[in-house]
Each structure stands twice: as C-alpha cells, then as structure tokens.
Amino acid sequence: MKIVDVKITPTVVSRLEKPIADSFIWVPSFRGAALEIVTDEGVTGVAPLGGYGLEAVKAIIETELKRELLNEDPLDYERIWEKMYWQRLNYSRRGVGCYAMGVIDIALWDLKGKILKTPCHKLLGGFKRKVKAYRTGIDLGLTKEELVKFHMKAVEEGFEAIKMKVGRRRESEDIERVKAVRDAVGYDVRLMVDANQSWSVNQAIRMAKKLERFEVFWLEEPTIADDVEGLAKIAKSTEIPLALGENEYTKYGFKELMVRGAIGVVIGGVARVGGITEWKKIAAMAQAFGIPVAPQGIDYATISALASIPNGLYVEFADIKYLDRRSIVEPTPTIEKGCIEVLDEPGFGWRINYTVLKELEKVEWIPHKTTPPSLPRSEGEVPPEPR
C-alpha cells in the first residue's frame, strides 16, 4: 500500500456565542479544516486541524510536507516522521511546522488503525477504556459571579477537576476570583489555575505563594514558555506543581523542562508536540521522571493517546459556547460525569461531514485580538482594563 495524495478541506469558521478571553487574547471565532491521507487501495486517514495560524499550517502541509509522504508505505510512520522532521528543521523547528507535522502523524495513525481494522487506543497500548476530563472555560472575561456559577455547574455535572484563568492586570482581582471559586466548590474538587504566560518570574513566585492557601492543584504557564530557567526557579519556590508544555515542541523541549525540574504536569497537545508518535515518547519520558500527563484538546486522538499510558491524568475539556456546534470531523466525544470512553471503531473512527463543511465554509471569520500582558487592553476587549 502506498500514499498517493494528501488533501486538506477548505477552511470553515465556528462563531462563538460570546467572545472568550485569557490574559492576552480575545477570541470571537475559530477556524478549522480537515486533513485526509489517501492510499492507492482506497483506505484513507483523517485528522482535524484548526486553531491559531491555521492558514500557515495548511500552506506548510501543501507546499512542503506533502511531498515527503507520496509513495511511502503508511505503516512506516517512524520513517515518515523522521523525513518530515528534517524537512522542516531549517525553517520551522517549532511552532506551526511542528503542528503541521503532528496533524499528518495523527492522520497516519487513523489510517493505520483502519488498515489493521483495530482501534488506535489498542494499537497505542490499551491501558484503559475510559479517561477523566477536567473542565475549563477560558473565563477571564466573566464577572466574579458568572465565574462562580460557571464552575459550580461543572461540579454539578460530575467533574472532579476544574481550571480557571488568572492574569488580570490587578493581582488582587486574581486572588479574589480564585478564593470565590474555591469557597464555592469546596476543597474536594481539584482547582487548577492558568496564567497563560502573563507574569514575570518574580511576580509568579509572589502569586504562587498567595495561591498555595487555596490548595491549587497546578499552576499553568506562569511565565513566558521560552524562559526555562525562570520556570525552574518558580517551580523550586512553590509547592504547587507547574503545568507546562502548551507551547513546547518535541521530546527535546520537554526533556529540558524535565531535567531542569521545571515541569510538574505535562500538558502538551498531541498535534502540537509533533503527533502521537512523538507524544508517546514524551509520555514515556515523563513516566521515567514520575510526572503525570494531561494533554490539552479533546478529540479521539487525544483521548486514545491518554488511555494508552499508565501516567495519564486528565484530558482538557474547554466548555465554549458556539453558535453552531456541528463539526466537520465526526464523531466528537461525549462526556458523562467528567469521563469519556474510547471508541472501538478502527483508527479513531473519523469521517468528514461534507454537508456541514459546505455550510460552515460560508461563515465569516472575525480575527482574534492580541494584547501583550504588559499593555492595557484595547477598547471593546474583555475584560475591560483601565488605561
């Protein structure tokens, strides 16, 4: 069997009911697409792609990486991964190039499962059939009252762990909001906080000490991801584990975080770190360091990967309200009482819904607004900030 084509669908747009915000970005809509790897025997592998930088990712796949796959045996996934890695090394060692490679790798695993007529969670290890999810809301734009109501709803729905955003321009507001949520949900619920890289090292150390009394389960990305030395310094100053890796790539980046003692929980998304092939190696390395893994994103590739390892902790479920919740890649996961079961369909069970694709393709995209944490937010962004 040989790969004869790599196709990407047109871009679709999903509009949000209400814009969401973290410490530096304001988001009213998301873009998405689907990738399909076609073989000469008619078996295809599918993977969703989307999020930030989508058009750049598509361009890299179509103009650079596609040719590395043509005429290859799709079961030779390690060979293909290595070819893609070296092909992009000079222009995109991290970032969108790594994500583009990761999406292709995920589609190859879907294809592999379909060729072998086996679910990917079995091919990857088959450790368990159900994974736990924590719920997050990208909720920095909510009032304190809305914030409490939002997370109480998650607890009532059966989630044992929740995550909230911090990174308001006033530190006192962050502490008040964390206290309000902790007082509402109690101490039997695991509460995580995410600063989205918005603090300086010294500020993060100061804030972590204030947050310890609320028994925060993890502190996510307290300072800029590139400052590994600073992250290690923060980690050594607090009893709260640092959850890192949302903006890290490949096993080499995670190795540095682990060796320096900076990372307490691995949260790297499966596609972003370079695909399932690379993610499994990062998870194994984390196990050797005694570090749990809680990947971001909620799709059946992420769920299958997490279900395949003994040090899996949670998968992230972002409760975001869309005007149209339909997806161009089906099926999408179902959550019951904070848990998700793996699918027993070959591969990840994915297929492209072309009817939904045509309809969502007509929706207008509203660009994100990004404001560095060191600057006041612009008029109309949420939450509003004083100048």
Secondary structure as GFF3:
##gff-version 3
##sequence-region A 1 387
A	DSSP	beta_strand	3	8	.	.	.	ID=ss1
A	DSSP	beta_strand	12	21	.	.	.	ID=ss2
A	DSSP	beta_strand	25	39	.	.	.	ID=ss3
A	DSSP	beta_strand	44	50	.	.	.	ID=ss4
A	DSSP	alpha_helix	54	60	.	.	.	ID=ss5
A	DSSP	pi_helix	61	65	.	.	.	ID=ss6
A	DSSP	alpha_helix	66	69	.	.	.	ID=ss7
A	DSSP	alpha_helix	77	87	.	.	.	ID=ss8
A	DSSP	alpha_helix	96	116	.	.	.	ID=ss9
A	DSSP	alpha_helix	120	123	.	.	.	ID=ss10
A	DSSP	beta_strand	130	136	.	.	.	ID=ss11
A	DSSP	alpha_helix	144	156	.	.	.	ID=ss12
A	DSSP	beta_strand	161	165	.	.	.	ID=ss13
A	DSSP	alpha_helix	171	185	.	.	.	ID=ss14
A	DSSP	beta_strand	190	194	.	.	.	ID=ss15
A	DSSP	alpha_helix	201	211	.	.	.	ID=ss16
A	DSSP	three_ten_helix	212	214	.	.	.	ID=ss17
A	DSSP	beta_strand	218	220	.	.	.	ID=ss18
A	DSSP	alpha_helix	228	237	.	.	.	ID=ss19
A	DSSP	beta_strand	242	244	.	.	.	ID=ss20
A	DSSP	alpha_helix	250	259	.	.	.	ID=ss21
A	DSSP	beta_strand	265	266	.	.	.	ID=ss22
A	DSSP	alpha_helix	276	288	.	.	.	ID=ss23
A	DSSP	alpha_helix	300	307	.	.	.	ID=ss24
A	DSSP	beta_strand	315	318	.	.	.	ID=ss25
A	DSSP	beta_strand	329	330	.	.	.	ID=ss26
A	DSSP	beta_strand	339	341	.	.	.	ID=ss27
A	DSSP	beta_strand	351	352	.	.	.	ID=ss28
A	DSSP	alpha_helix	354	360	.	.	.	ID=ss29
A	DSSP	beta_strand	369	370	.	.	.	ID=ss30
###
